[in-house]
Amino acid sequence: MTELEEEVRTLRKELWQSRDATIGATATAGSYKARNVELEMLVHQLRTELARMDASLQVAQGSLTGRMNAAWGLPRRVARKILRP
């Protein structure tokens, strides 16, 4: 076998390996795209549910954001009172 034939054989082998790697990467990318769509739908559902809960809480007791700020501020105010000389 000549040197040229050996080089052709090596290049063909590398070509097939590259083709197989490309097919595998394409399949992996497809599965990632499908998972991304699932996660986007889940995020949309969670945002919708959060908006619904926030709207119902606004009607009942004021905004969810206001209640969260109050819950955060209460321990801080108590700590300030305790620590003041």
GILIN-V292369 format. One record per residue. N is the residue number from 0. RES is the residue in one letter. PHI is phi in radians with two decimals (* if undefined). OMEGA is omega as a letter, one per 30 degrees, with the letter a starting at -180 (999 if undefined). Layout:
N&RES&PHI&OMEGA ; N&RES&PHI&OMEGA
//
This chain:
0&M&*&a ; 1&T&-1.48&l ; 2&E&-1.13&l ; 3&L&-1.15&l ; 4&E&-1.12&l ; 5&E&-1.14&l ; 6&E&-1.13&l ; 7&V&-1.09&l ; 8&R&-1.08&l ; 9&T&-1.12&l ; 10&L&-1.14&l ; 11&R&-1.11&l ; 12&K&-1.09&l ; 13&E&-1.11&l ; 14&L&-1.10&l ; 15&W&-1.16&l ; 16&Q&-1.14&l ; 17&S&-1.13&l ; 18&R&-1.07&l ; 19&D&-1.09&l ; 20&A&-1.13&l ; 21&T&-1.14&l ; 22&I&-1.09&l ; 23&G&-1.11&l ; 24&A&-1.16&l ; 25&T&-1.13&l ; 26&A&-1.13&l ; 27&T&-1.11&l ; 28&A&-1.08&l ; 29&G&-1.09&l ; 30&S&-1.20&l ; 31&Y&-1.15&l ; 32&K&-1.12&l ; 33&A&-1.11&l ; 34&R&-1.13&l ; 35&N&-1.10&l ; 36&V&-1.10&l ; 37&E&-1.04&a ; 38&L&-1.19&l ; 39&E&-1.10&l ; 40&M&-1.15&l ; 41&L&-1.12&l ; 42&V&-1.07&l ; 43&H&-1.08&l ; 44&Q&-1.07&a ; 45&L&-1.15&l ; 46&R&-1.12&l ; 47&T&-1.10&l ; 48&E&-1.14&l ; 49&L&-1.11&l ; 50&A&-1.11&l ; 51&R&-1.13&l ; 52&M&-1.15&l ; 53&D&-1.10&l ; 54&A&-1.13&a ; 55&S&-1.22&l ; 56&L&-1.25&l ; 57&Q&-1.09&l ; 58&V&-1.17&a ; 59&A&-1.35&a ; 60&Q&-2.49&a ; 61&G&1.65&a ; 62&S&-1.27&l ; 63&L&-1.10&l ; 64&T&-1.09&l ; 65&G&-1.08&l ; 66&R&-1.17&l ; 67&M&-1.18&l ; 68&N&-1.11&l ; 69&A&-1.14&l ; 70&A&-1.12&l ; 71&W&-1.28&a ; 72&G&-1.29&a ; 73&L&-1.04&l ; 74&P&-1.06&l ; 75&R&-1.15&l ; 76&R&-1.16&l ; 77&V&-1.11&a ; 78&A&-1.11&l ; 79&R&-1.09&l ; 80&K&-1.12&a ; 81&I&-1.20&a ; 82&L&-1.48&l ; 83&R&-1.22&a ; 84&P&-1.32&999
//
